[in-house]
């Protein structure tokens, strides 16, 4: 059974930084891509970033490019999202997710089958 557990959320002032972690278990971590998504109150879940199974390829939504960095440590079965220069509009529940199929890197929620429980990020102005 695939399990994803996020941590690292919290409250921060605008301009600050947070580092989210997502620990995965239940299958061979290094064969699957991972993505980060977020959902603000009253809004649809939004793609934030994705990283390939090897870590060689990454993709970001335009609104976070240059501020957020996705990375992974396959030895620790963990993916990270370093968030710098945070803005109030980054406030949301952040989720990590992974697809059922190996060696693909979707960029939409429908491409992901396993989700963590989410971690709240709140950025105050």
HELIX and SHEET records of a PDB file:
HELIX    1   1 UNK A   29  UNK A   31  5                                   3    
HELIX    2   2 UNK A   62  UNK A   64  5                                   3    
HELIX    3   3 UNK A   88  UNK A   90  5                                   3    
HELIX    4   4 UNK A  109  UNK A  111  5                                   3    
SHEET    1   A 4 UNK A   3  UNK A   7  0                                        
SHEET    2   A 4 UNK A  18  UNK A  25 -1                                        
SHEET    3   A 4 UNK A  78  UNK A  83 -1                                        
SHEET    4   A 4 UNK A  68  UNK A  73 -1                                        
SHEET    1   B 6 UNK A  10  UNK A  13  0                                        
SHEET    2   B 6 UNK A 119  UNK A 124  1                                        
SHEET    3   B 6 UNK A  92  UNK A  98 -1                                        
SHEET    4   B 6 UNK A  34  UNK A  39 -1                                        
SHEET    5   B 6 UNK A  46  UNK A  51 -1                                        
SHEET    6   B 6 UNK A  58  UNK A  60 -1                                        
SHEET    1   C 4 UNK A  10  UNK A  13  0                                        
SHEET    2   C 4 UNK A 119  UNK A 124  1                                        
SHEET    3   C 4 UNK A  92  UNK A  98 -1                                        
SHEET    4   C 4 UNK A 114  UNK A 115 -1                                        
END                                                                             
